[in-house]
Amino acid sequence: MFSRILKKAIVFDAFPKVDAECQDRSPQGGLVTIIVSICLWFLIVSEFREYWYLNQKYEFIVDQSINHKLQINVDITVNTPCNYLTVDVIDVAGEGLHMTNELQKISTTFEVRSAQPLGDDNDSQLNVRQVVMAAISKDDPFSSNNDVPVFYSINIIIFFIIQIEDTHTACRIFGYLDVNRVTGNLHITALGHGYGYYHTAVEVMNFTHRIDEFSFGIHYPRLINPLDNSVEIAEANMEAFMYFLSVVPTTYIDNNNRVLLTNQYSVTDYSRVIDLGGRGVPGIFFKYDIEPISVRIAENGMGFITFLVRLSGLVGGIWVTAGFALKIANRIWSSLQKSISDNNGSTYFQKLSRE
């Protein structure tokens, strides 16, 4: 039964076979085959690269989210004892917030570690998939164990308490702040220099600082922000460090349709030494502005079926086109040869008739 159906299906065969004895091979055809094969190889490799690597599509839209609060994630080490530092926020609405008690402060020693001055790092930009994978990691956001040693002996504890004022001359400030989602200024200053009744001696102040984390929105520890792992060295006790930040709400969508809502920001910095009796407040100032435009970054990848269709069309189309072009070229060449031979034959017969 099946063999009968196959015999009847021969009528519909769109791929008729040609016997090898009937095939006419030519040097021109071999040369064209080699050239087409080399071109196909490069095109196939290009198709594989486009299938393997994902493209990123950027869209800029008006931010329509309605949020009254903005979370700021801070992890900064300042080379000034904790007792002399205060953290405050003032926004464009005129509301001033004393945030010293909202953050955790740990006495420590200042170390540069692997931090670099702002603008000296050459980190490559992450793609959408790397950003999303970094965001969903389960790292501990702010660990206070990095600067607090563990002691197992009472004598060591007593010795540590005695020596703490001599060794712990810096302060690590870290935690979360909920502020109004408007333009504002977060600043770290010394008591009596801008805020507070106690006046901090100039000799105690040193606003050399290392920023391990400064971000907006939900805290994703493994996401790298422009100010992360940066350090600034103060040239004088009375010095002001100012950072101007433009915050852009950002949505990442990877190829698996996983959505990540976060915030990017750009930053420019400026510092100046304040003379005694001159105008200005020494400290560290973060002046942030919320942009009304949000960015949507989506990964666009080619599906496997689409890849196969494009690859088949590429290979088949080039082979058919090359074969068609070769046939036309052979016919033109045959016609030229025939016309040349006809002209030569007619000239020969004309000479014979004259003789």
N, C-alpha and C positions, 0 to 999 in steps of 0.2 A: 504493500500500500504506500509506504513512505517512498520507495524507489520510484513508483509511478508519479508521485507528486513532484519529485525532483526532476524527472524527465520532462514533465510539462513546464517546469519552472525555467528550463533552458531558454525558452523563447524570450523571457524577460531579463536575460543576462545583460547587464550594462557594462560588463568587463570582459569583452571577447578576447580570447587568447590568440596570439600570433606565433606560428611556428618559428623556431630559431633559424631554419633555412631561409625563411622569407624576410628576415630582418636584415636591413642594410646598415652597417656601422660605418661611420666616417670619422676621419681625424677631427673635423670641425665639431662633430657631436661630442667627441671625447673631451676636447678643450672646453667646450661650453659646460659639460658636466662637472669638470674640475672647478671651474670658476663659480658655478652656481652652488656647489657643495661647500666651498670656502665661505661664500656669502651667507649661506644658510646656517653654518656653524656659528658665526658671530651673531646672527639674528636670534637663533635659539638661545644662546647664552644670555643675550639681552632680555629675552622674554622670561627666562628663569630668574634673573636678577629682579625684574619688576614684580614677579610673583612672590619672591622671597622677602623683599624689603617693602615695608609699608610706607605709604605716603601720608602726610599730615595736612589736613585742611583747616585753615584758619577763617573764622567768622567773627566779625565785630558787630555787636548789637547793643542797643540801649539796655542798661541794667534795669530790669523791671522787678527785681526782688525787693520786698518790703521787710527790712530788718532794722530794728531800733538799736541793737547792740552789736558790738564788734569785739571779738576776742583777740587779745594780743598775747603772744607767747614770748617770754623773755628768759634768757639765761646769760647773764653778764657777770664777769668778774672784774671788780674795780680795785685798784691798788690803794685803797683807803679803808681804814677800819670801819666796821659796820655801824658803830655807835655814832659816827659823824655823818652818815648818809641818809638822805630822804628821797623818796620817789613820789612824784606828783604828776597829775595830768590836768591840762587846761584845754578845753575845746572851744570851737568857734561860737558856740551858744553861750559862752560865758560861765559854764559850770566848771568849777575846780574840784578835783578829787585827790584826796591824800591817799596814796596807794601803798605806803610803806608797810602797813600791816597786812595788806592783801598778798604780799609776796613773801617768800621765805628768804632769810638771810643767814649765811653760814660764814663764819670767820675762816679764812684760809690764807695760803701764801700765793702770791701772784706768780704765774708761769706763762710764758708765751706759748709753749707746746708747739703744735704744728700750725698755729695760726699765722696768717700773712697779712701785711697791710692791704687795705681795701684797694682792689684793682690790680693786684699782683698775681692773683690766682688765674690759672688757665684751664679751669674745669670745662669739659665738653658738655654741650647741652644734651639733656636726656630726651628720649622720645616719649611718646604718650604711654606706651606699654611699661617702660621703666618707671615713669612717674607713678602710675597706678599701682604697680607692684610694690614700689617703695612706700606708698601711702597705706597699703593694707597690711604692712608688716606689723608684728606684735612687739616691737621694741618698747622698753620702758621710757616714757617721754622725758621726765625730769627725775633723775636719780640723785638723791642727796648723798649717796655713798661715795661719790667720786672724790670728795674733799674731806671726808670724815674718816679718820683712821680707826681701826678696831683695836682695843687694848684688852689684854688678858691679865694684867697685873695691877694691883692697887698702887704699887709704888710708881709704875709707869703713868698711871692716871694722875697721881699727885704731881709728878714731875711735869706732865703735860699742862696741868692747870697753872703751875708756876711759870712755865715758859710760854704760855699762849700769847701773852701780850708782846713778847719779843719776836715770836716767829710768825704769828698770824697778823700780818699788817694789811691784808686785803680782805675783800668781802665779795662773796658770790651771791648774787641776787637772781632768783629764778622763780618761775610760776606763771600763772595766768592772770590776765586783767580783762574785765568786762567794762568797756567804755562805750560812750555814745558813738553811733556810726556816722560821725561827722568829722570834719577837719579838726585836728587836735595836735597837742604838743606833749609828749611824754618826756620828762626830764629827771635826771638823777643829779642832785646837787648836794652841797655840804650844808649842815645846819647853820643858820645865821647868814647864809649867802643866798638870799632869795626867799627862804622859808625858815621858820623856827626862831625861837628866842635865844637859844644858845648859839654863841658865835664860835665857829671852828677856827682854830689858829691856822694861819697860812702854811706853816711848816708841816702840818699834818696832812694837808690836802695833796693828793696826787691822782689825777684822773686818767692815768694810763689804764687802759681797759682791754679786755678780750671778750668778744661776742661769740658765744657758742651757738646761740639760737635767737633769732628775732623773726617772727612770722605773724601772720594775721589769719584769723579763722580757726578752724579745727586744727589741732596740733598733730602733724604727721612727722615723727622724729627723723625719718630717713630722707625727707625731702630737703634739698639744698636750696637755701635762699641767698640772695646777694650778700647779706651781712654775716652769714654764718661763717664761723672759723676765721674771723678777721680780728686784727689787733691794731691799736693805735698807742703810740708812746708819747707821753706828755713831755714837752720841752721845759715847762715851768710849772710851779704849783698853781698859779692862777691862769688856767687855760680852759677854754670852752671848745668842745667838740660838737659840731652840729651836723645832723644827717637830715636830708630832705627826701622824703619818700612819697612816691606816687603809687597808690594801691589800686590794682585792677582786679576785679572779680573774674575768676577763670574757671571754666568747666572743661575737664578732660574726659573724652570718651574713647576707649580703646577699641580694638577690632572685635572684642567679645561683648561690646555694648555695656561695659562696666563704666559707671559715671563717677567722677570725682569732682567735688565742689571745693574749691580752695581760692586762695588769693595770691597773685604775683605782685611784685613791686619793683620799681626801679629806684635807684638811690644815687644821690650826689652828696659829697661831704665837704665840710669846710671847718677849719680850726683857726683859732687866734689866741694869742697870749694877751691877758688883761693886765694892764699896769695897776699898781696899787693906787687907789683913789680914782681910777678911771671908770668909765661906764661899762657895764656888762656884768654878767654873773658867770662864774666858772662852773663847769659841770659838763654833763653829756645830755644832749638834746636830740630828740627824735620828732621831727615835724612831719606828720603824715597827712596826706590828702586823699580822699576817696574819689576815684574817677567814676563818672556816670556811664562809661562804656565798659561792657564786659566782653571777654574773649572766650570763644568756644573753639577748642582744638579737638578735632576728631581724626581718628586713624581710618584710612581708606585702604583696604586690601583687596586683591583680586581673588575671587573664588576659584576652587580647583576646577570646576566644570568650565568656567569662563576661560581659565588658563588652557585647558585642553582644546576648547573650540578655537581660541586664537592661534594656538600652536599648529593645529591641523590646517586651519585656513592659510597660515603663513607658509607651511611646507608645501601643501598641495597647490596653492595659488602660484607660488614662485616656480614650481616645476612645470605646471601647465603653461604659464606665461613664457617661460624659457623655451619649452618645446614648440610653442606656437611661433615665437620669434625666430627660432632656428629653421622651422619649415618655410617661413616667408623668405628668410635670407637664402635658403637653398634654391627656392623657386626663382628668386631674382637672379641668383648667380647662374642657374641653368638657362634662363632666358637670355642673359647676356652672352653666355658661351654659344648658344644656338644662333643668335643674331650675328656674332662675330664669324662663326663658321659659315653661315649662309653668305655673308658678304665676301669672304675669301673664295668660296666656291663660284660665285657669279663672276668675280674678277678673273678667275682661272679660265672659265669657259669663254669669256670675252677675248682673252689673249689667244686662245686656240682658234677662234673664228677669224681673227685678223690674220693669223698665219696661213 
